[in-house]
Amino acid sequence: MQQRLILKILAGLTATVVIAVGALALMTRYNAPCEPAPPTAAGASGFTANLQRCYGDVDIVTLETLPVPELTPSEVLVRVHAASVNPLDKHFLHGTPYLLRLANGLNAPKSPRMGADFAGTVEAVGTDVTLFAPGDEVYGVANGAFAEYVVRNETGGMALKPANLSFEQAAAMPVAAITALQALRDKANVQPGQHVLINGASGGVGSYAVQLAKAMGATVTAVCSGRNAELVRALGADHVIDYTQEDYTEGNTRYHAIVDMVGNRSISAMLDVTEPDGVLVAVGNMKMNNWWGPLARPLHALVRSPFVSQSLEPLMAMTTAEDLTVLAGYAERGELEPFIDRRFTLTEVPDAIRYLERGRTRGKIVVNVAQ
Ligand SMILES: NC(=O)c1ccc[n+]([C@@H]2O[C@H](COP(=O)([O-])OP(=O)(O)OC[C@H]3O[C@@H](n4cnc5c(N)ncnc54)[C@H](OP(=O)(O)O)[C@@H]3O)[C@@H](O)[C@H]2O)c1
């Protein structure tokens, strides 16, 4: 009798959870219509920014004039010279994976500003700012980089630009190069003489990973299509596997670390070519799933990890001032140089994102902001 009651309660609870999750799922998927831009005060000084006033495809992107914001004491105003495009920009644009909406806005983005990676010149600083001064050339990550200005707190993801790089080169670095650095240094702990395989070697993250792994003293095998073989060799790869001809998981070579940006091979197959004490770093997944998106592979790695001898390391890269400074050091020593595939202007941001969405980018896509 009592058992039947407990079963009934459990069934009731399960049904409630299923209905709640289903309702949340439906609510999360709904795209609110684009809000019209608020009117700008007559005579107000402003700057140009690419905005998304809803979730959708590139055709919802608008170029608008925003008022130059007042700075709080800890904020820095940067005039943007160049920005770069990352897969995360398309995730924010579409609001996918839907999980992202829990933080970014359920049916429409909380902030309409677009873009993250930037390089520019500090124009003004808040009264308490000590780390930066007007005239400093900086690079980093800020909300709204596809614009003439960004504002960000002085601490966090901003540092002095590498002295030997142009603004567009510096803008091409933050998210992708930090991801490569944290994958190789923090997750794979790459040491001189170890053999590292980079899957997705010709893309934004991969093009930096090849160079950084070489700078760390590793032997590097780059996996890319044949058309990019010459590029990754020029970046420093010792061996190149053309994925259209050969499956790297079926070869005889064992790698200390596999850094995977593509997610096109099963974790078991990748472990077959990872040394028993090696590391598999799950960075991304080029196949888009609207619920989990690029998070699927890292989450899978997390679940499998306790049952294998190798380390399965999901990566969620964090942009920090310290790592931007580390990367500036690599660039200034001549060990890291961005490869720029295509350049766009501020009015061409939708084209830039469309270009990225093809999934065929070589190195990075840059948006130059006219000065
Ligand atoms: N975990 C994190 O914190 C984090 C941070 C940044 C990025 N990511 C993720 O990492 C992934 C890569 O980012 P990204 O900026 O490098 O993207 P990307 O620049 O758009 O990558 C494009 C490159 O992927 C290559 N590619 C496509 N299919 C391939 C395959 N089957 N095998 C090998 N290469 C292939 C393409 O080369 P071909 O034209 O030769 O095929 C192209 O060069 C994305 O999923 C992104 O969301 C994760």
The ligand as an ORCA input file, in Angstrom:
! r2SCAN-3c Opt
* xyz 0 1
  N      35.621     25.878    -25.653
  C      35.862     27.158    -25.884
  O      36.093     27.943    -24.942
  C      35.910     27.655    -27.291
  C      36.501     28.888    -27.600
  C      36.574     29.280    -28.941
  C      36.032     28.461    -29.934
  N      35.419     27.306    -29.573
  C      34.850     26.396    -30.604
  O      35.924     25.824    -31.333
  C      35.495     25.554    -32.650
  C      36.491     26.157    -33.648
  O      36.511     27.587    -33.506
  P      37.297     28.452    -34.589
  O      37.242     29.857    -34.159
  O      38.615     27.823    -34.866
  O      36.326     28.223    -35.859
  P      36.596     28.547    -37.393
  O      37.713     29.508    -37.542
  O      35.278     28.909    -37.990
  O      37.039     27.129    -38.005
  C      37.013     26.967    -39.387
  C      38.045     25.911    -39.763
  O      37.561     24.620    -39.415
  C      38.116     23.698    -40.349
  N      37.379     22.456    -40.443
  C      36.076     22.302    -40.780
  N      35.772     20.982    -40.802
  C      36.905     20.303    -40.509
  C      37.251     18.919    -40.347
  N      36.338     17.979    -40.545
  N      38.510     18.608    -39.974
  C      39.439     19.559    -39.776
  N      39.192     20.883    -39.915
  C      37.941     21.241    -40.260
  C      38.057     24.468    -41.660
  O      39.085     23.975    -42.511
  P      38.729     23.356    -43.948
  O      38.089     24.460    -44.741
  O      40.067     22.932    -44.436
  O      37.791     22.229    -43.692
  C      38.336     25.919    -41.248
  O      39.680     26.289    -41.446
  C      34.063     26.105    -32.775
  O      33.168     25.050    -32.556
  C      33.984     27.097    -31.619
  O      32.648     27.272    -31.176
  C      35.352     26.878    -28.292
*
